[in-house]
Amino acid sequence: MALFSRTQKKTQEKAVSVSAPARATNLSHVLLKPRITEKATFAAGVSTYVFDVATSSNKKQIASAVKAVYNVTPRAVRIVNIRPKIVRNMKSGKRGVKQGGKKAYVYLKKGETITLS
């Protein structure tokens, strides 16, 4: 038996496909982190929460992820693109780019809250 033979063994590989419900439950990549700012803290008082989200996510994915993680149903979701900004280091004078991203405003019904840590 040669180690590197010209004939290859035929192996049967089972194709593993992920069904639609399994993909829908794996939404851990959508919500990156809650956005804790003064504006976001003020908005939380009126049942509006702000999250940093993946740039490839859409409103339906964000709503599903909030429902899965925090057990609340969002009333509405609004998305804002954050553009990259050019910044300058005050000490060395070198320029750089602050990375942009995407944030989502999640509106809940009155009385519903999310505990952010």
C-alpha positions in Angstrom: 0.0 0.0 0.0 1.6 3.2 -1.1 1.4 6.3 1.0 0.7 8.6 -2.0 -1.3 6.5 -4.4 -2.9 7.8 -7.5 -6.3 6.3 -6.7 -8.3 8.1 -4.1 -10.7 6.4 -1.8 -14.3 7.4 -2.3 -15.7 8.8 0.9 -19.3 9.8 1.4 -19.6 13.2 3.0 -22.8 14.2 4.4 -23.7 17.8 3.5 -24.7 19.6 6.7 -27.1 22.4 5.9 -28.4 24.8 8.5 -32.1 25.2 8.4 -33.9 28.6 8.5 -35.0 28.3 12.2 -31.5 27.4 13.3 -30.0 30.5 11.5 -32.7 32.7 13.0 -31.8 31.6 16.6 -28.1 32.3 16.1 -28.3 36.1 16.4 -25.4 36.5 18.8 -23.4 38.4 16.2 -26.1 41.1 15.6 -26.0 43.0 18.9 -22.4 44.0 19.7 -22.9 46.1 22.9 -25.3 48.6 24.4 -24.3 52.2 23.7 -23.9 53.9 27.1 -23.9 57.7 26.5 -25.6 60.6 28.1 -28.1 60.8 25.3 -28.8 57.0 25.4 -29.3 57.1 29.2 -31.8 59.9 28.8 -33.6 58.0 26.1 -33.8 54.9 28.3 -36.2 56.9 30.5 -38.8 56.8 27.7 -38.3 53.1 26.8 -35.8 53.7 24.0 -32.5 51.8 24.0 -29.4 52.3 21.9 -27.2 49.4 20.7 -24.0 49.2 18.6 -24.9 46.6 15.9 -23.1 44.7 13.1 -22.8 46.7 9.9 -24.4 43.9 7.9 -27.5 43.6 10.1 -31.0 44.9 9.3 -34.1 45.9 11.3 -35.6 42.5 11.4 -32.5 40.8 12.6 -32.0 43.5 15.3 -35.6 43.1 16.5 -35.2 39.3 16.6 -31.9 39.6 18.6 -33.4 42.0 21.1 -36.4 39.6 21.6 -34.1 36.6 22.0 -31.6 38.2 24.4 -33.8 40.5 26.5 -37.2 38.8 26.2 -39.0 42.0 25.1 -40.7 42.7 21.8 -39.6 45.9 20.2 -42.3 48.3 19.0 -39.9 49.9 16.4 -36.3 49.8 15.3 -34.4 52.7 13.7 -30.9 52.3 12.3 -28.2 55.1 12.0 -24.9 54.7 10.1 -21.9 56.2 11.8 -19.4 57.6 9.3 -15.7 57.1 9.9 -14.0 60.3 11.2 -10.5 61.6 10.6 -8.7 62.3 13.9 -5.3 63.8 14.8 -3.1 62.8 17.6 -2.3 66.0 19.6 1.1 64.8 20.8 2.6 63.5 17.6 0.4 65.3 15.0 -0.2 62.0 13.1 -3.6 61.5 11.5 -5.7 58.5 11.8 -9.2 57.3 11.2 -11.8 56.5 13.8 -13.7 53.5 12.6 -17.4 54.0 11.8 -20.2 51.6 12.4 -23.9 51.3 12.9 -26.2 51.9 15.8 -29.8 51.0 16.4 -32.5 52.7 18.4 -34.9 50.1 19.8 -38.3 51.4 20.9 -40.3 49.4 23.5 -43.8 49.6 24.7 -44.5 51.8 27.7 -43.7 50.0 30.9 -41.2 47.6 29.4 -37.6 47.9 30.4 -34.2 46.3 29.6 -31.5 46.0 32.3 -28.2 47.0 30.8 -24.9 46.4 32.6 
